[in-house]
Amino acid sequence: MAVQSNSANAPIITSASSNISDVYREGIVAGIIGAAAIALWFFVLDVFNGRPFYTPSVLGAALFRRSMGLDQLHTLPVSFEMVLFYTWVHGMVFCVIGGVAAKLLALAEQNLSVGFGILLFFVIFEFGFFVMAFIFAEPLLQALAWPAVLIGNLFAATGMAFYFWRHHPNLKIRP
């Protein structure tokens, strides 16, 4: 069988598995962008406050050292073990969130009426994050200053949204 390799009009063949892997790749990249935006934001704040890596250390201790009281977090020394553990979990969670967002955007491209529902879902998700954080982790939010958490999440959402917008320029979201 002869195949013409220099043809300018060769058909581009895409398979369903190729499209799925593109969606997952987009989700992972968007998740890494979101996680990096928050990590960079808190690193800058921590350096400005004279305690580099304080935020991921405190969050890692709150997540992995359950026996420690949340009221002890203010005096906690920075532990690079907790920084690494928390950074790993934080990155993985954002990759999952990015994957869900990428899959939902792929659905919105196929059915335009789904787009506004997805936008509404993410607004409710962000609001729900803060409500749950205020209910279950109020001492932790006091240790980290909740406005900084809000700004960090907005940076992450903006970075992820910009990345998705660049990869889906024809997607229109209307109510």
Backbone hydrogen bonds, N-H to C=O, Kabsch-Sander energy under -0.5 kcal/mol:
donor,donor_aa,acceptor,acceptor_aa,energy
5,S,3,V,-0.8
10,A,7,S,-0.7
13,I,11,P,-0.6
14,T,12,I,-0.6
19,N,15,S,-1.9
20,I,16,A,-2.2
21,S,17,S,-2.4
22,D,18,S,-1.9
23,V,19,N,-2.0
24,Y,20,I,-2.4
25,R,21,S,-2.5
26,E,22,D,-2.6
27,G,23,V,-2.3
28,I,24,Y,-2.6
29,V,25,R,-2.6
30,A,26,E,-2.7
31,G,27,G,-2.5
32,I,28,I,-2.5
33,I,29,V,-2.3
34,G,30,A,-2.6
35,A,31,G,-2.8
36,A,32,I,-2.6
37,A,33,I,-2.3
38,I,34,G,-2.0
39,A,35,A,-2.6
40,L,36,A,-2.9
41,W,37,A,-2.2
42,F,38,I,-2.6
43,F,39,A,-2.2
44,V,40,L,-2.5
45,L,41,W,-2.2
46,D,42,F,-2.8
47,V,43,F,-2.7
48,F,44,V,-2.5
49,N,45,L,-2.0
50,G,47,V,-1.3
51,R,46,D,-2.9
54,Y,51,R,-1.8
57,S,53,F,-1.4
58,V,54,Y,-2.7
59,L,55,T,-2.6
60,G,56,P,-2.3
61,A,57,S,-2.3
62,A,58,V,-2.5
63,L,59,L,-1.9
64,F,60,G,-3.1
65,R,61,A,-2.0
66,R,64,F,-0.7
68,M,65,R,-1.2
72,Q,69,G,-1.6
73,L,70,L,-1.1
75,T,72,Q,-0.8
76,L,73,L,-0.9
80,F,78,V,-0.5
83,V,79,S,-2.1
84,L,80,F,-2.4
85,F,81,E,-2.6
86,Y,82,M,-2.8
87,T,83,V,-2.5
88,W,84,L,-2.2
89,V,85,F,-2.2
90,H,86,Y,-3.2
91,G,87,T,-2.4
92,M,88,W,-2.3
93,V,89,V,-2.7
94,F,90,H,-2.1
95,C,91,G,-2.0
96,V,92,M,-2.1
97,I,93,V,-2.5
98,G,94,F,-2.9
99,G,95,C,-2.3
100,V,96,V,-2.5
101,A,97,I,-2.5
102,A,98,G,-2.7
103,K,99,G,-2.3
104,L,100,V,-2.5
105,L,101,A,-2.4
106,A,102,A,-2.1
107,L,103,K,-2.0
108,A,104,L,-2.2
109,E,105,L,-1.9
110,Q,106,A,-1.0
111,N,107,L,-2.0
114,V,111,N,-2.0
115,G,112,L,-1.0
116,F,174,R,-0.5
118,I,114,V,-1.9
119,L,115,G,-2.1
120,L,116,F,-2.6
121,F,117,G,-2.3
122,F,118,I,-2.2
123,V,119,L,-1.8
124,I,120,L,-2.4
125,F,121,F,-2.6
126,E,122,F,-2.3
127,F,123,V,-2.3
128,G,124,I,-3.0
129,F,125,F,-2.1
130,F,126,E,-1.7
131,V,127,F,-2.3
132,M,128,G,-2.7
133,A,129,F,-2.3
134,F,130,F,-2.5
135,I,131,V,-2.0
136,F,132,M,-3.0
137,A,133,A,-2.0
141,L,137,A,-2.4
142,Q,138,E,-2.1
143,A,139,P,-1.9
144,L,140,L,-1.5
145,A,141,L,-1.6
148,A,145,A,-1.3
149,V,145,A,-1.3
150,L,146,W,-2.6
151,I,147,P,-2.6
152,G,148,A,-2.5
153,N,149,V,-2.4
154,L,150,L,-2.1
155,F,151,I,-2.4
156,A,152,G,-2.3
157,A,153,N,-2.8
158,T,154,L,-2.5
159,G,155,F,-2.7
160,M,156,A,-2.6
161,A,157,A,-2.6
162,F,158,T,-2.6
163,Y,159,G,-2.0
164,F,160,M,-2.6
165,W,161,A,-2.7
166,R,162,F,-2.3
167,H,163,Y,-1.3
168,H,164,F,-1.2
171,L,168,H,-1.4
174,R,172,K,-0.6
